[in-house]
Amino acid sequence: MGRLTRSLISLLPTTKALKPKMADALLQYLRASLPQEVATLAESHLNNLEQGQFESILRSTEARALFGHKEDPSLESSKLEDFPSWSDWIFHRLGVYCGDRSKPEKQVILFCIGYAALLTFVQSNVTGPPLEFQPSSLILPEDGQKEIQQRLLTGLSVDGIAAYKLTPHIELLSLADAVMTRPAVLKNVKAARWAKLRVSFLHQRLLSEVSPTLQDVIYDDLELIQDDFTSYPGDCAALEAEFVLERATIHIHHGLDKFARSDLEQAKKDRRFEFALTGLLGKRTKYQEKDISQLVVLAKSHEDNDSATANVGDSAADAANGEGSKKKPENIDLNDDTLLEAISFSEKPADIATEIQDSDSLPPSLKAIDPSTQPQLQPLDSTILLLLASSITNTSPANGLTREETLPYATRVLEGGSSNWQVYTQALLVRSRIEGYRSRTIERGLLQLQALVDQVIADTTGAGSSGKEDADAATQTTTFLPKAKESESAPVTERLRYIFQLATPTRWELEAELASRWVQLGGLRSALEIYERLEMWAEAALCWAATEREEKAKRIVRRQLFHATNGGPGVPEDNISEDEEWTGPARDPAPLDAPRLYCILGDIDHSVEMYERAWEVSNQRYARAQRSIGRHFFSAGDMVRAAEAYSKSLKVNQLNQQSWFALGCALLELAQFEKAAEAFSRCVQLDETDAEAWSNLAAALLRTDPDNIDIKREGEKVKLDDEDDSVPNEASTSHDRQQNIRQEALSALKRAARLKHDSHRIWTNVLIAAASLSPPDYTTILAAQKRIIDIRGPVEGEKSIDVEIVSGLVNHIIATNDTYDPEQPGIARMVVKFIDQSVVPLITASAELWRLVAKLALWRNKPSTALDAEEKAWRAVTSQAGWETGESEARWNEVVEATVRLCEAYESFGPKERTEGMAAGAGEPVMKDWKFKARSAVRGIMGRGKENWEGTEGWDRLKDVVDGLRG
């Protein structure tokens, strides 16, 4: 029986022998979009691609023939020496290879070769594990490999922006680009467009700055891919969710956070993923006695989502034994004497106190979650949280509040335990970035980043995969964590599964980030060691310049651009002193990053000449050079040259919002208001959250000639305000056009005021623009004046009130309403409330405002209040010192006028019946002794002014008033 049992067991499949399979959305799309007969013919290549066997694909018969390592009659006429570069040669051979239409599987096989090259490049530079082969020996000719790689690196420069000059295995990326841009492959393999997008975006990430040319290519491909999904035969929802997350990553890289947030919201809905940032009672420190509200993300993946994504990359045995979660990068403990490793939540999670999301609005599934032991999230759901954290970091300023809001997202991914190695790695990276700014967590943040760098270096360098440079880099880098054993590490299929949704940094980018962290902590020596080892001379120079060692920074940069002072081409530079100034002839050819280096020199020396050289050496494509020139002349007050420079930069990069803003400001100074309006219009189209741009757009519009204005609008018209469905139609007369322009300006100002709610200057402009309309926008006037009082009233008092505009507001409601009904809603009741609650408490010395209060009180049938306001207006005038002296008769006449007006008010309101207070309706007059009050007021003024003003016209006028009161 035992022997039979052992025999049966031996017949069971050995799960550990199974190769993990990559369930990449692109490969799913590839499978579903291929005809069955074509997929069958290319089955071996497809299987190798899905199982991460990239070496097998690159060693295949078709690949060896393509690379020239195997004779192929159809490719014999194509010789490398006949082409200017290796990439052109490969591109030509691809065309010849695709020419045989009788074998449709050829395009699919070529796609597999190109995509395998792309994934191998990512594996060797981003994720690991180490390659077991040398790509250059498989792909490149035996002779001149270094020269070919250098030319390929040079070819990656776009718009004067260079890629990292020590990028390993660049031939892999060039091969992938050649395959995915081949028209036959793009036409016959639908997934090739998606792969081309990934190649282009990876190329963009390799550059030191964003290239506008590549950005256009990337966004064109995004639209085409979205259109292709309409013909997808399978479940498009799951596929599109991954594509949308990949698109969100692209938006975040290009600074388009609004679009990224929209995509993340769409992915959340598609996956029915529930999460909320809320507050729960708990303790954060070891000595905390009372529970206080702690920010936490409650999240739960939907059970109906593809369960395969939860354990993708784990072997079947690991998945069965529950060992997949053990394969995680090293998570450094906090080990702080005050802060807890994790928040200790109250035993009553229902007691939620939050300003982020109220407990009543949480779905039941989230309310039931124990915050201390939340369920594990699926990798794509974890990716949503991490991308959301990245978009918050990009959108908001780097302050404590932003970090407090961002940290819970990374913490949720880590404490729940991601089932994917690379997702967990990304969560550690996001957390280390946030913790690098708090005194209690700064040490763990730095150590965690160092641990990630150690992991990536160990996983991307190996004896068989890397050249001498990589091996040297690995030995020179100090690591304090041992390399993970193979059993403790994740396979390549798991690491690459979500890499294009995460956009994890490359090895050298992570090391540069570590160096930047050392600079922030004052570890200049450690940072410089990293920069110099990576040969990032620009970063090293900026590091020295930040520590006020500008001469050292200049020498580092000039050494890359120029020969020694007494040297030149061919002169050895072995024994150069540290004091060498490097003022010899320029190096030819210039280094790949010469435009950037010249701009750094220009920044240090404030030299326009260096900026100009950067512009020329980039063949007039490096937009930053012209932006630097524009900034220089703008600071110097030369707006003509500043506007010219910014215009040149925008011809190269039309999506730079800061350049449009600066150009608009320069044009405003030059009184070119139509062009300024166009510039600010483009500015707000790129970033509709820029309050200053909206405000300046309004300023430009208000100064334009209505006969010349021609603003470029999105579609036909730009919708300047959310409240308006459309802007006004074209008007026939100049006056109508001017009113339409003012209406657009007001809409722009209202948008600016909503974005920058505490700017009294913007609200003042809103007030003036609303009052300049015909008829005025009284509702906006009221809201703007009230907001100005709220902001400036506590400091400026009554000076924050625009008396003329408020007078027009009061006159409007009096003219349009015969009587006042306090029960009737509308502008009249709003104005009365505004005057009573906002204006009256601020009045101290403004007689004009008190008279306005009196006028409004009389309209409201409150003669007692009106007379009291008139008395206060008279006191405001007469309390001003100096009118009794003989220096200014105008001031004396002003007092006389106020006194006469007071007497007229006594005469008009005194005999009236009271309508306010306890005596209302009893028939009592407002003021029985109004004549005595009036005579006393006049005699008091005459007594104070007799010495200097007796016999004047004002004096005689007061005598007439006294005589009238006697009669």
Secondary structure, DSSP 4 states (H G I P E B T S, - for coil): -HHHHHHHHHHS--GGGSPP----HHHHHHHHHS-HHHHHHTHHHHHHHHTT-HHHHHTSHHHHHHTTSS--GGGTT--GGGSSSHHHHHHHHHHHHTT-TT-THHHHHHHHHHHHHHHHHHIIIII-PPPSS-HHHHHS-SSSHHHHHHHHHHHT-BTTBPBPTT-TTHHHHHHHHHHHT-HHHHHH-THHHHHHHHHHHHHHHHBSS--HHHHHHHHHHHHHHHHHGGG--S-HHHHHHHHHHHHHHHHHHTT-HHHHHHHHHHHHHHHT-EEEEEEEEEEEETT--S-EEEEEEEEE--TTS-GGGGSTTS-HHHHHHT-GGG----------SSEEEEEEE-S-TT-B--SSS-GGGS-HHHHT--TTSPPPPPHHHHHHHHHHHHHHHHHS-SSHHHHHHHHHHHHHHHHH--SSHHHHHHHHHHHHHHHTTSTTTHHHHHHHHHHHHHHHHHHH--TTTS-HHHHHHHHHS--SSPPPPGGGSPPHHHHHTTHHHHTPPPHHHHHHHHHHHHHHTT-HHHHHHHHHHHT-HHHHHHHHHHTT-HHHHHHHHHHHHB--TT--TT---SS--TT----SPBPSSPPTTHHHHHHHHHHHHT-HHHHHHHHHHTTS--HHHHHHHHHHHHHHT-HHHHHHHHHHHHHH-TT-HHHHHHHHHHHHHTT-HHHHHHHHHHHHHH-TT-HHHHHHHHHHHHTS-TTT-----STTS----TT-SSPPPPPSSHHHHHHHHHHHHHHHHHHHHHHSTT-HHHHHHHHHHHHHSSS--HHHHHHHHHHHHHHHHHHHGGGGS-HHHHHHHHHHHHHH-SS--TTS-SHHHHHHHHIIIIIGGG-SS-HHHHHHHHHHHHHTT-HHHHHHHHHHHHHHHHTSTTTTSSS-HHHHHHHHHHHHHHHHHHHHHTTSBP-SSTTTTTT-BS-TTHHHHHHHHHHHHHHHHHHHHTTSHHHHHHHHHHHHHH-
